Amino acid sequence: MLKMSDNQQGSSDGHGIGRYFRPFAGLAVPAGAVIAALAVGAILLGVFGANPLTGYRELFTGAFGGPDELAATALKSIPLMLVGVGICIAFRTGVINIGGEGQIIMGAILATLVALALPDVPRPVLVPLVMIAGGIGGGIWGAIPGALKAYSGVNEILSTIMMNIIAGFFMSFLLEDWLIEPGAIRIQQTKRLSHNADLPILPGGTRLHLGIVVALIVAILGYLLLFRSSLGMRLRAVGHNPHASRAAGMKVELSITQALAFSGACAGIAGAVLVFGSESHRLIGEGGPLAFTQSAGFNGIVTALFGGLHPLFTVLSSYLFGGMLAGGISLQRAVQVPQALVIALNGVVVVFVVGSLKLRTRVQRWAEGDIQMEDRA
Amino acid sequence: MNDFFTVAIITATLASGIRLAVPFLLAALGEAVGQRAGVLNLGVEGVMLIGAFAAYYTALESGSAAFGLLMGLVVGMVMGLIYAFITVVMHAEQGISGIGIYLFGLGFTDLLFQKQVGTPKPISGLQTKPFNWLADDTGRAGELLFSHTILTYVAFLLVPVIYFLITRTTFGLNVRAVGENPQAADTLGVSVNGIRTAAIVIGNTMAGLAGAALALEIGIFQQNLTAGRGFIAIALVYFGAWRPVGVMAGSLLFGIVSSTVLQLQVQDVISGSVASIANMAPAVLTVIVLVVVSRRIGQPAALTRPFTRDS
């Protein structure tokens, strides 16, 4: 997985007939995997008595059919973009971050606390402030497992999962009592937060808000960090070969901690966007952590991988996945198949695409003329 | 306040903690077998959900909890074969394909539940309590030890069984060999892919069973019924340092803490916010244990590494 994009930098002087396919060969296998996954979806739709073609048409028009749909898709894709960019940074450094869920929550909590503490700060100051607070909250929540991995050798997959659980209970702890909206109905949510912290709606008559700009800025910063800075060069070197990096005098431990801190910060900003870009403008814990994060902490991993662990391509793949989430709602309306189908399909897509990577490498090598298929089969 | 500290309530709390530990124990023991063979399965949560729904739906339709349990086991086995194909044959990155399995299980069971059942209808759990007749005669200790369903005994019996399997059988030796050094095992004629497939199927079958146990214990199904238990089970494998007894200790810890917190809340001893803090405790403790364990015991050397002859 971590070597996904390395394959794209093969030698440019491939020979044989394969070289004409070379630019497309790498894409053919994942594209085939996506089509296969959609075929599974079609079968499921058929089993539930819906016309698959109608279903997919509804899914598509619901996602990309007009300005409102495009905006709804963008709104769904913002958390995926932010988490995804963070995942790019972590995975490129060779660190697996499964802690997106917890980092989103801690970012949301810190941003909420800032908005509660400083409700009267004018909007041009408060909005950036809560976004930064989100980044700090998520960043700390990422840095902890990062440091534990770097300095104590704690497996980050495990520690980030535990950090998710701790964050979930911490949110419910705060919303049980301290931050709960005063009143007779005890729903686990805060009061409506300061209007000055609302993410402004962008002009154009849709519901799209400034969050998309935040996500794009973070993606560009992520790209610059990873590919245009010496810090990013060190991170990628550590991801590529920690031993060689250490031998070259790099502080591998520091890089690992930094990578998870940056990764968490991106997810934390997603948490802030989920609070201040929501229609309720509250932190809502009712229904559990998964209801608040919309599983973006996991789905962001998927979009980052689809984006080849490149922040800018991750924006694109997040938008497409956002389209599936947005389109799922109209799918449900039109053919009475619950939108849970979309989550299941996401899973199938992931399994198929990750499962086809070996095949992809093989096709690519064949296309580059490096090996003969028969020799390897 | 003082009501909590009666022997009756403490016994009931501990007994319920043992019951709550069962899904953790089954899933984590299975995951430990897979990891010993060098395969990380992050999809436990998804497989548990699928096992839970299969058990719930079968029990609902057939009226037989035992039949439901069987179906949970069967779908777990099927998921194991699928996961083995993805990771062992296709060499898919294990962490990510596990997340894929999780998302699939999460969405698919929700979809099936909404489409096939709709509103939460309760099912009756397992009624067979093989030693229940002993519970009446032996007082508190009897209630603690003998008031459980057959599944609880099976789960705890699996601790020595898995221990024996891993440490005292040829199969177990092969499992450990392919988990530590698949190349060496291969040169000795051990089928690395075969052993790994077997280990994965064992692990997923137990995850399916764990989901079934959970659904039958709770008696209903809902979206995301497992609520992170599968992920905790994975952590418990590390917590227990890949050893069945350690895994059992961790499972009991999580089970008893949850049941105690729940009981304290029901008895109005603590408020909801304190309960949330208390519920964090096992996760915090796990992180601390991970710090200690990582220093002391390494994971299987070939964990998450696909096997190829030419590397």
Interface residues (C-beta under 8 A of the other chain):
Chain A: M1 L2 L44 F48 I96 I98 L148 S152 G153 V154 N155 I157 L158 S159 I161 M162 M163 N164 I165 I166 G168 F169 F170 S172 F173 L174 E176 D177 W178 G288 L290 S295 F298 N299 I301 V302 L305 V337 P338 A340 L341 V342 I343 A344 L345 N346 G347 V348 V349 V350 V351 V354 G355 S356 L357 K358 L359
Chain B: L40 L42 G46 F85 I86 M90 H91 A92 E93 G95 I96 S97 I99 G100 I101 Y102 L103 F104 G105 L106 G107 F108 D110 L111 Q114 K115 Q223 N224 A227 G228 F231 I232 I234 A235 Y238 S271 G272 S273 A275 S276 I277 N279 M280 A283 V284 T286 V287 L290 V291 S294 R295 Q299
